[in-house]
C-alpha cells in the first residue's frame, strides 16, 4: 500500500479542554482530525489551527472533521477561539 492510498484519522474530544491535547501524525499521509464537542460550557465552540489557516466552528454533539496538511514535519498548535485552551499536532517524519 502506498502513502497515497493510506489515510490517518484522529479524534479529539472537546470537554472542558482537548482530550487528547496532542495528536501525532505521520508526514506525507493524508490526515483528518475530528473534533467532537460534548460540553457547551466555555469558549470551546471554535478551534483554530493558524499554521493550517483553519478557524472552524465546533457545533455541540456534531463531530467536525478538519483535513490536515501533513507535507511538512513539525509541531503545530491549535487552540480555542479565545486561545485559552490549547493543544498540538505533531507531524513526524
C-alpha positions in Angstrom: 0.0 0.0 0.0 1.4 3.4 -1.0 1.2 6.5 1.2 -1.3 7.9 -1.3 -3.7 5.1 -0.6 -3.4 5.4 3.2 -5.2 7.9 5.5 -4.8 8.9 9.1 -7.7 9.7 11.4 -7.6 11.1 14.9 -10.4 12.1 17.2 -10.2 14.9 19.8 -13.0 15.1 22.4 -13.7 18.7 23.4 -15.0 18.7 27.0 -13.5 21.4 29.2 -10.3 21.2 27.2 -9.0 18.9 24.5 -8.6 15.1 25.1 -6.1 14.2 23.9 -4.3 17.5 23.7 -1.6 16.1 21.5 -2.2 14.4 18.1 0.7 12.6 16.5 0.5 12.1 12.7 3.0 10.7 10.1 4.4 13.0 7.5 3.1 12.6 3.9 0.0 10.6 4.7 -3.4 12.4 4.3 -4.9 13.1 7.7 -8.2 14.2 9.3 -8.7 15.3 12.9 -12.3 15.0 14.1 -13.2 17.4 16.9 -16.2 16.3 18.9 -17.5 18.9 21.3 -19.7 17.3 24.0 -19.9 20.1 26.6 -21.5 23.5 26.0 -19.5 25.3 28.7 -16.6 27.7 28.0 -15.1 29.1 24.8 -14.5 25.8 23.1 -17.1 26.3 20.4 -14.4 27.2 17.9 -11.0 25.7 17.1 -8.1 27.5 15.4 -5.1 25.9 13.7 -3.2 29.0 12.5 -0.5 27.1 10.7 -3.1 25.4 8.6 -5.2 28.6 8.1 -8.2 27.0 9.9 -10.8 28.6 12.1 -13.7 26.2 12.5 -16.9 26.2 14.5 -17.5 23.2 16.7 -21.2 22.5 16.9 -22.3 20.8 20.1 -22.5 17.0 19.7 -21.8 17.2 15.9 -18.3 15.9 15.0 -16.3 18.4 12.9 -13.7 16.9 10.5 -10.7 19.1 9.7 -8.2 18.0 7.0 -4.5 18.4 8.0 -1.7 19.0 5.5 1.0 16.6 6.6 3.6 17.5 4.0 5.9 19.2 6.5 7.1 17.6 9.7 6.9 19.7 12.9 4.8 20.7 15.9 1.8 22.9 15.2 -0.5 24.5 17.8 -4.3 24.5 18.0 -6.5 26.5 20.4 -10.0 27.5 21.2 -11.3 30.7 19.6 -10.1 32.8 22.6 -6.7 31.0 22.8 -7.4 29.8 26.4 -7.3 26.1 25.8 -4.5 24.7 23.7 -3.2 21.5 22.1 -0.8 20.5 19.4 -0.4 18.4 16.3 2.9 16.7 15.9 3.8 15.6 12.4 6.6 13.1 12.5 8.9 12.2 9.5 
